[in-house]
Amino acid sequence: MNVAKAKAVYIAGVRQNEGKTTLSLGLLGELIGRGMKVGFIKPVGQQYVDVDGVRVDKDSLLLTRVFNVEAELSDTSPVAIDRFFTRNYIDDPHPEDLRNAIWEAYNRIAADKDVVVIEGTGHAGVGGVIDLSNAQVAGVLGAPVVIVASGGIGRPVDEVILNRAVFEKEGVPIAGVVVNKIRPDKMDMIRDYLGRSLKYHGLRLLGVMPEARQLSRLTLRQVARDIGAEIAAGGKYLDNTVERLIVGAMTAHKALSYMAKGVLMITGGDRDDLVLAAVGVSSVDPSPAKVMAGVILTGGLIPHSTIHELVRHAPFPVLLHEEDSYTVATMVHNLVAKIQVQDTAKHKAAMRLVREHVDIDGLMKLL
């Protein structure tokens, strides 16, 4: 049982990148909008940043900054996993120390809150190697779980049932299921069949959320940060989102056919012709409905000095990278879009998605 009186809900997924943070963000926004005092914690963080000497999970930083959640950052992310953590733990296991750290951090956060949203790190078993699987952590905190899955009918039900077994082994109840990334034209059919199938298996469907392209698109800010690119120009346009990726290996005449809204072009830094074409096309009509997402210049090369001024005034970000175009294109292609602190449009989209498609009233009655 929790020492603190706050209600708690643990958000878990059947795998990574299912929409846990989207659901967490939407829940916090809706509950705060209802006048509740809401806390957030991600007990085990695998992707962290350093903030004034404190290792903080990226999602913890996002949620606390977006909603100005009152809490010590260290409490929102009590266990941060670096690349040596697992080996060090196997050499010297100390499960009680880690669980106590999570328990104490949670209770400090929950002390004056009505609700605490707890975000997990993947499927029920993730973290088991250090005795901190999602199921084990939810059990320590006594929090019912909402499982997030995505797509289709059969696969989500199979995966939810599998994850439920792991949670139930730790005595953790399942509050319900949210299924994400559904094609808009399939929403009614999926809701009907999933609802009936989950009910048959003793589970409650709390929401079916449609695929939201805005949330699945990379911003140039994330691209620059995650691939280690230098921002040469257009820093104020880093919130541009990528709808299509092209590699500029063709002639400028041919490339003009591809230079359109949302296009990120990757090309050698010595392709002055393509750079001029991109700047020219977007400068003719610099409105958001027409402008390219951006350009990445590769090979550690920069355009001729005579066109520097044009590049500096490009209506999109121009990034520089040392690697070749193919390598950079592969790096960008492998990125997974994440909501960033600065992505205000994505914050609003996530909150709207949850508000319109998740039964928050029903969830609150189950906590």
LUMTIMAR-128907 format. One record per residue: x, y, z of N, C-alpha, C in turn. Coordinates in steps of 0.1 Angstrom, whole numbers. Example, Ala and Ser with C-alpha at 12.3 -4.5 7.8 and 13.67 -1.06 7.14 Angstrom:
! residues 2
132|-57|78|123|-45|78|132|-33|78
128|-22|71|137|-11|71|129|0|79
***
This chain:
! residues 367
8|-12|0|0|0|0|9|12|0
4|23|-7|12|35|-7|10|43|6
21|49|11|21|57|23|13|70|19
16|76|8|9|88|4|-6|84|0
-15|94|1|-29|91|-2|-33|94|-16
-23|98|-24|-26|101|-38|-30|88|-46
-39|90|-55|-42|79|-64|-30|78|-74
-28|66|-79|-16|64|-88|-20|55|-99
-14|58|-111|-16|49|-123|-3|47|-130
0|35|-133|13|31|-139|10|29|-154
17|37|-163|15|36|-177|26|27|-183
22|15|-188|32|6|-194|28|3|-208
38|-2|-216|35|-5|-230|38|-20|-232
34|-25|-244|37|-39|-247|51|-39|-253
57|-28|-257|70|-26|-262|74|-11|-261
86|-8|-266|89|6|-266|82|13|-278
81|27|-276|75|35|-286|60|32|-290
53|28|-280|39|25|-282|30|37|-280
35|47|-273|27|59|-270|25|62|-255
34|56|-246|33|58|-232|34|73|-228
44|80|-234|46|94|-231|34|103|-236
29|99|-248|17|106|-253|6|105|-243
3|93|-238|-8|91|-228|-5|98|-215
8|97|-211|11|104|-198|9|119|-199
14|125|-211|12|139|-213|-2|143|-213
-10|135|-221|-24|138|-222|-32|137|-208
-28|127|-200|-34|125|-187|-31|137|-178
-18|141|-177|-15|152|-169|-22|164|-173
-22|167|-186|-29|179|-191|-43|179|-187
-50|168|-189|-65|168|-186|-67|169|-171
-60|162|-163|-62|162|-148|-59|175|-142
-48|181|-147|-44|195|-142|-55|205|-146
-60|203|-158|-71|211|-163|-84|210|-155
-85|199|-148|-97|197|-139|-95|202|-125
-83|208|-123|-80|214|-110|-73|205|-100
-69|193|-105|-62|184|-96|-47|187|-95
-42|183|-83|-27|184|-81|-21|171|-86
-13|172|-96|-8|159|-103|7|159|-102
12|147|-99|27|145|-99|30|135|-110
43|134|-113|48|125|-123|62|119|-119
63|107|-122|76|100|-119|79|89|-130
91|88|-134|95|77|-143|106|70|-134
102|59|-127|111|53|-117|124|49|-123
124|43|-135|136|38|-141|137|44|-155
148|52|-157|150|59|-169|162|54|-177
160|51|-190|171|46|-198|177|56|-207
170|67|-209|176|78|-217|175|91|-209
187|95|-205|187|106|-195|196|118|-201
193|129|-195|202|141|-197|207|146|-184
218|154|-184|223|160|-172|218|174|-170
211|176|-159|206|189|-156|212|194|-143
222|203|-144|228|208|-132|234|197|-123
240|187|-130|247|176|-123|237|165|-119
224|166|-122|215|155|-119|211|148|-132
212|135|-131|207|127|-143|192|126|-142
186|130|-153|171|131|-154|167|124|-167
157|115|-166|152|109|-178|146|119|-186
147|118|-199|142|128|-209|127|129|-207
119|119|-205|105|120|-204|101|127|-191
109|124|-180|106|131|-167|108|146|-169
119|150|-176|122|164|-179|111|170|-187
106|163|-197|96|168|-206|83|171|-198
78|161|-191|65|163|-184|66|173|-173
77|174|-165|78|183|-154|79|198|-160
86|199|-171|88|212|-177|75|217|-184
69|209|-191|57|213|-198|46|217|-188
44|210|-177|33|213|-168|38|220|-155
51|224|-155|56|230|-143|53|223|-130
55|209|-131|52|201|-119|62|204|-108
56|206|-96|65|209|-85|71|196|-79
84|194|-81|91|183|-76|105|184|-79
114|178|-70|128|177|-73|130|168|-85
138|173|-95|140|165|-107|146|151|-103
154|151|-93|160|138|-89|149|128|-85
138|133|-79|127|124|-75|119|119|-87
118|127|-97|110|123|-109|117|112|-117
130|110|-114|138|101|-122|148|94|-112
144|86|-102|152|82|-92|163|72|-96
161|64|-106|171|54|-111|173|57|-126
185|62|-129|189|65|-143|200|54|-147
197|47|-158|205|36|-162|215|41|-173
228|40|-169|238|43|-179|243|30|-185
253|31|-194|257|19|-201|265|9|-193
270|13|-181|277|4|-172|268|-1|-161
256|4|-160|247|1|-148|245|-14|-147
241|-21|-158|237|-35|-157|249|-43|-153
260|-41|-159|272|-49|-155|276|-47|-140
275|-34|-136|279|-31|-122|269|-38|-113
256|-38|-117|246|-44|-108|248|-59|-107
251|-66|-118|253|-80|-118|265|-83|-109
275|-75|-109|287|-77|-100|283|-75|-86
274|-66|-83|270|-63|-69|255|-60|-69
247|-70|-68|232|-68|-68|228|-61|-55
219|-51|-56|214|-44|-44|199|-40|-47
190|-49|-49|177|-46|-52|169|-38|-42
172|-40|-29|165|-32|-19|168|-18|-19
181|-15|-22|185|-1|-22|178|6|-34
177|0|-45|171|6|-57|156|8|-54
150|-2|-49|135|-2|-46|132|9|-36
140|10|-26|138|20|-15|140|34|-21
149|36|-30|151|49|-37|139|53|-44
133|43|-52|121|46|-59|109|49|-50
108|40|-40|97|42|-30|97|56|-23
109|59|-19|110|72|-12|108|84|-21
113|83|-33|111|94|-43|96|95|-46
89|84|-48|75|84|-51|67|91|-40
70|87|-28|62|93|-17|65|107|-14
77|112|-18|79|127|-17|71|134|-28
70|128|-39|62|134|-50|47|134|-47
43|122|-42|28|120|-39|23|127|-27
32|132|-18|28|137|-5|16|147|-5
16|156|-15|6|166|-15|-2|166|-29
-3|154|-35|-9|153|-48|-22|145|-47
-31|148|-57|-43|140|-58|-41|128|-67
-32|129|-77|-29|118|-86|-14|118|-90
-8|107|-91|5|106|-96|5|96|-108
10|102|-119|12|94|-131|26|88|-131
27|75|-132|40|68|-132|42|62|-146
53|65|-152|55|60|-166|66|49|-166
63|38|-172|72|27|-173|82|28|-184
89|17|-187|100|18|-197|99|8|-208
87|2|-210|85|-8|-221|76|-18|-216
78|-31|-220|69|-42|-216|71|-45|-202
62|-54|-197|62|-57|-183|75|-63|-177
83|-70|-186|95|-76|-181|108|-67|-182
107|-56|-189|119|-48|-191|124|-43|-177
137|-45|-175|143|-41|-163|145|-53|-153
140|-65|-157|141|-76|-148|156|-80|-145
165|-77|-154|179|-80|-152|185|-73|-139
179|-61|-136|183|-54|-124|173|-54|-113
164|-64|-114|153|-66|-104|144|-54|-103
142|-47|-115|133|-35|-115|125|-36|-128
119|-47|-130|110|-48|-142|98|-39|-139
91|-35|-150|79|-27|-148|69|-34|-139
68|-47|-139|58|-54|-131|63|-53|-116
76|-54|-114|81|-53|-100|80|-39|-95
83|-29|-103|82|-15|-98|67|-11|-95
58|-15|-104|44|-13|-102|39|-20|-89
45|-32|-86|41|-39|-74|47|-31|-62
59|-26|-62|64|-19|-51|56|-7|-48
51|0|-58|44|13|-56|29|10|-55
24|-2|-56|10|-5|-55|1|2|-64
6|3|-77|-2|11|-87|-8|2|-97
-21|4|-100|-27|-3|-111|-22|2|-124
-22|-7|-134|-15|-5|-147|-25|-2|-158
-22|7|-167|-28|9|-180|-18|4|-190
-21|-6|-198|-12|-11|-208|-15|-4|-222
-5|1|-228|-6|7|-241|-1|-2|-252
-9|-5|-262|-5|-13|-273|-8|-5|-286
-5|-11|-298|-8|-4|-310|-12|-13|-321
-21|-8|-330|-24|-14|-342|-32|-27|-342
-41|-29|-351|-48|-42|-353|-57|-46|-342
-60|-60|-343|-69|-66|-333|-62|-77|-326
-57|-87|-334|-52|-99|-328|-39|-96|-320
-29|-89|-326|-16|-87|-320|-18|-79|-307
-25|-68|-306|-26|-61|-293|-32|-70|-282
-42|-78|-285|-48|-86|-275|-38|-97|-270
-31|-103|-280|-21|-113|-276|-11|-107|-267
-6|-95|-271|5|-89|-263|0|-84|-249
-12|-79|-249|-17|-75|-236|-19|-86|-226
-24|-97|-231|-26|-109|-223|-13|-114|-218
-2|-114|-226|11|-119|-222|16|-109|-211
15|-96|-213|20|-87|-203|12|-88|-190
-1|-90|-191|-9|-91|-179|-4|-102|-170
0|-113|-176|5|-125|-168|17|-121|-160
26|-113|-165|38|-108|-158|34|-99|-147
25|-90|-150|20|-80|-139|13|-88|-128
4|-97|-132|-3|-104|-121|6|-113|-113
17|-118|-118|26|-125|-110|32|-117|-99
32|-103|-101|37|-94|-90|25|-88|-82
13|-94|-84|1|-89|-77|-4|-75|-82
-1|-72|-94|-5|-58|-99|-17|-59|-108
-28|-52|-104|-40|-52|-112|-39|-44|-125
-46|-48|-135|-47|-41|-148|-59|-32|-148
-58|-19|-148|-69|-10|-148|-76|-10|-162
-68|-11|-172|-74|-11|-186|-63|-11|-196
-68|-10|-209|-60|-10|-220|-63|2|-229
-52|8|-235|-54|19|-245|-46|14|-257
-53|14|-269|-47|10|-281|-45|22|-290
-33|24|-295|-28|36|-301|-25|33|-316
-24|44|-324|-19|44|-338|-28|36|-347
-41|38|-345|-51|31|-354|-55|40|-366
-56|34|-377|-60|41|-389|-73|48|-387
-75|60|-390|-88|67|-387|-100|60|-393
-98|55|-405|-110|48|-411|-113|35|-405
-105|30|-396|-107|17|-390|-111|18|-375
-113|30|-370|-115|33|-356|-127|25|-351
-139|27|-357|-151|21|-352|-150|6|-351
-145|0|-362|-144|-15|-363|-134|-20|-352
-122|-13|-351|-112|-18|-341|-118|-16|-327
-125|-5|-324|-130|-3|-311|-140|-14|-307
-149|-18|-317|-159|-28|-315|-152|-42|-312
-143|-46|-321|-138|-59|-319|-128|-60|-307
-120|-50|-305|-111|-50|-294|-118|-50|-281
-129|-41|-280|-136|-40|-268|-142|-54|-264
-148|-61|-274|-154|-74|-271|-144|-84|-267
-133|-84|-275|-122|-94|-272|-116|-92|-258
-113|-80|-255|-107|-77|-242|-117|-80|-231
-129|-77|-232|-139|-80|-222|-140|-95|-220
-140|-102|-231|-140|-117|-230|-128|-122|-221
-117|-115|-222|-105|-119|-214|-104|-112|-201
-115|-105|-197|-115|-99|-184|-108|-86|-183
-106|-79|-194|-99|-66|-195|-108|-55|-200
-105|-43|-196|-114|-31|-201|-106|-23|-211
-113|-20|-222|-107|-11|-232|-111|4|-228
-100|11|-225|-102|25|-220|-101|35|-231
-95|31|-242|-94|41|-253|-88|35|-266
-92|41|-277|-86|37|-290|-82|51|-296
-69|53|-298|-64|65|-303|-60|64|-318
-64|73|-326|-60|72|-340|-46|76|-342
-40|71|-353|-26|75|-357|-26|90|-359
-17|97|-352|-15|111|-353|-2|114|-360
-3|118|-373|9|120|-381|18|131|-374
12|141|-369|20|152|-363|29|147|-352
25|137|-344|33|132|-333|43|122|-338
41|116|-350|51|106|-355|61|113|-364
60|126|-366|70|133|-375|82|138|-367
94|137|-372|106|143|-366|105|158|-368
110|165|-358|113|179|-359|128|181|-363
131|192|-369|146|194|-372|154|196|-359
147|200|-349|154|201|-336|159|188|-331
150|178|-332|154|164|-328|164|158|-337
162|160|-350|172|155|-360|186|161|-357
187|174|-355|200|180|-352|206|174|-340
198|173|-329|204|168|-317|208|154|-317
199|145|-323|201|131|-323|212|126|-332
215|133|-343|225|129|-352|238|137|-350
238|146|-341|250|155|-338|253|164|-349
243|170|-355|246|180|-366|247|194|-361
255|202|-368|257|216|-364|246|224|-371
241|234|-364|231|243|-370|238|254|-376
238|255|-390|245|265|-397|236|277|-399
223|275|-400|214|286|-403|199|282|-400
190|291|-399|176|288|-397|173|282|-383
180|286|-373|177|281|-360|163|283|-355
157|294|-359|143|297|-355|133|288|-361
137|280|-371|128|271|-378|129|256|-374
135|254|-362|138|240|-358|126|232|-355
115|239|-353|102|231|-351|96|226|-364
102|229|-376|97|223|-388|97|208|-387
87|202|-392|86|187|-392|89|181|-405
94|169|-405|98|161|-417|87|152|-421
82|154|-434|72|146|-439|78|136|-450
90|140|-455|96|132|-466|111|134|-466
119|124|-468|133|125|-468|138|122|-482
147|131|-488|153|128|-501|168|130|-500
175|123|-508|190|124|-509|192|131|-522
199|143|-521|202|151|-533|214|146|-541
212|135|-548|222|130|-557|219|132|-571
208|139|-574|204|142|-588|208|156|-592
205|159|-604|207|173|-609|197|183|-602
201|195|-602|192|205|-596|179|206|-603
179|205|-616|167|205|-624|157|194|-620
163|182|-618|155|170|-614|150|172|-599
159|178|-591|156|179|-576|145|189|-574
143|199|-583|132|208|-581|119|202|-580
117|190|-586|104|184|-586|101|178|-572
111|176|-563|109|170|-550|110|181|-539
113|193|-542|115|203|-532|101|209|-528
95|204|-518|81|208|-514|80|208|-499
68|212|-494|65|212|-480|69|200|-473
76|201|-462|80|190|-453|91|182|-458
98|185|-469|109|177|-474|122|181|-467
129|171|-462|142|172|-457|152|167|-467
160|176|-473|170|171|-483|184|170|-477
190|158|-480|203|155|-475|212|155|-487
223|163|-488|231|164|-499|245|168|-495
255|166|-504|269|170|-501|270|185|-500
278|190|-491|280|204|-488|286|211|-500
291|204|-510|297|211|-522|287|211|-533
274|207|-531|264|208|-541|257|222|-541
265|232|-545|260|246|-545|247|247|-553
246|240|-564|234|241|-572|222|236|-565
223|226|-557|211|221|-550|207|230|-539
218|236|-532|215|245|-521|208|257|-526
213|263|-537|207|274|-543|192|271|-548
190|260|-553|177|256|-558|167|255|-546
172|249|-535|163|247|-523|160|261|-517
170|270|-516|167|283|-510|158|291|-519
161|290|-532|152|297|-542|138|293|-542
135|280|-542|122|275|-542|114|279|-530
120|278|-518|113|281|-506|112|296|-503
121|304|-510|120|319|-508|109|325|-517
106|318|-528|95|323|-537|82|324|-529
79|313|-521|67|313|-512|71|307|-499
76|316|-489|81|311|-476|70|308|-466
58|306|-471|47|303|-461|48|289|-456
44|286|-444|45|272|-438|39|262|-447
29|265|-455|23|255|-464|31|251|-476
42|259|-478|50|256|-490|65|253|-487
70|258|-476|84|257|-474|89|243|-471
102|240|-475|108|227|-472|110|226|-457
112|214|-452|115|212|-438|129|216|-434
139|213|-443|153|217|-441|162|210|-450
175|214|-448|186|208|-456|197|204|-447
203|192|-449|215|187|-442|226|186|-452
237|194|-450|248|194|-459|259|184|-453
263|174|-461|271|164|-455|286|164|-460
294|155|-455|308|154|-459|317|164|-453
312|171|-443|320|182|-437|323|193|-446
315|195|-456|317|205|-466|307|216|-465
310|228|-469|301|239|-468|300|246|-482
289|252|-485|288|259|-498|298|270|-500
299|273|-513|309|284|-517|305|297|-509
316|304|-506|314|317|-497|304|327|-504
303|327|-517|295|336|-523|280|334|-521
276|322|-516|262|320|-514|259|318|-499
269|321|-490|267|320|-476|255|329|-471
255|341|-477|244|350|-472|230|345|-475
229|339|-487|216|333|-491|212|322|-481
222|313|-478|220|302|-469|216|307|-455
222|318|-451|219|324|-438|205|329|-436
199|332|-447|185|338|-447|175|327|-452
179|315|-453|170|304|-458|158|303|-448
146|301|-453|134|300|-445|132|286|-439
144|279|-436|144|266|-430|157|263|-424
159|254|-415|172|251|-409|181|245|-420
194|249|-419|205|243|-427|214|237|-417
216|223|-417|224|216|-408|237|211|-415
248|210|-407|260|204|-413|264|191|-405
269|182|-413|274|169|-407|286|164|-414
295|158|-407|307|153|-412|306|140|-420
296|132|-418|295|119|-425|289|122|-439
290|111|-447|285|111|-461|270|111|-461
264|114|-473|250|116|-474|242|103|-471
247|91|-475|241|79|-473|240|76|-458
252|78|-451|252|75|-437|243|84|-429
243|97|-433|234|106|-426|219|103|-428
216|99|-441|202|95|-444|198|83|-436
207|74|-434|204|62|-426|201|66|-412
210|74|-407|208|79|-393|195|85|-391
191|94|-400|178|101|-399|166|91|-400
168|82|-410|157|72|-412|155|64|-400
165|61|-392|164|52|-380|159|59|-368
157|72|-368|153|80|-357|138|77|-354
134|77|-342|120|76|-338|116|90|-332
105|95|-338|100|109|-333|96|108|-319
102|118|-311|99|119|-297|94|134|-294
85|135|-285|80|148|-281|90|155|-273
94|167|-277|104|175|-270|98|186|-261
106|191|-252|100|202|-243|95|214|-252
103|217|-263|99|229|-271|88|226|-280
83|214|-282|73|211|-292|59|214|-287
56|227|-286|43|231|-281|31|226|-289
33|225|-302|22|220|-311|20|205|-308
30|198|-306|29|184|-303|23|182|-289
26|190|-279|20|189|-266|5|190|-267
0|200|-275|-14|203|-276|-21|191|-284
-14|186|-294|-19|175|-302|-21|162|-293
-11|159|-284|-12|148|-276|-23|149|-265
-24|161|-260|-35|163|-250|-49|162|-256
-50|167|-268|-63|166|-276|-66|152|-279
-56|144|-283|-58|130|-286|-63|122|-274
-57|124|-263|-61|117|-251|-75|122|-246
-77|135|-246|-90|140|-242|-101|135|-250
-99|134|-263|-110|130|-272|-112|114|-273
-102|107|-270|-103|92|-273|-100|83|-261
-97|88|-249|-95|80|-238|-106|83|-227
-111|72|-221|-121|74|-211|-114|77|-197
-111|90|-196|-104|94|-183|-113|93|-171
-126|96|-172|-135|94|-161|-136|80|-157
-137|71|-167|-137|56|-163|-124|52|-157
-113|57|-161|-100|53|-155|-99|58|-141
-103|70|-138|-102|76|-125|-111|68|-115
-122|62|-120|-130|54|-111|-124|41|-107
-114|37|-115|-108|24|-113|-95|25|-104
-91|37|-101|-79|39|-93|-82|39|-78
***
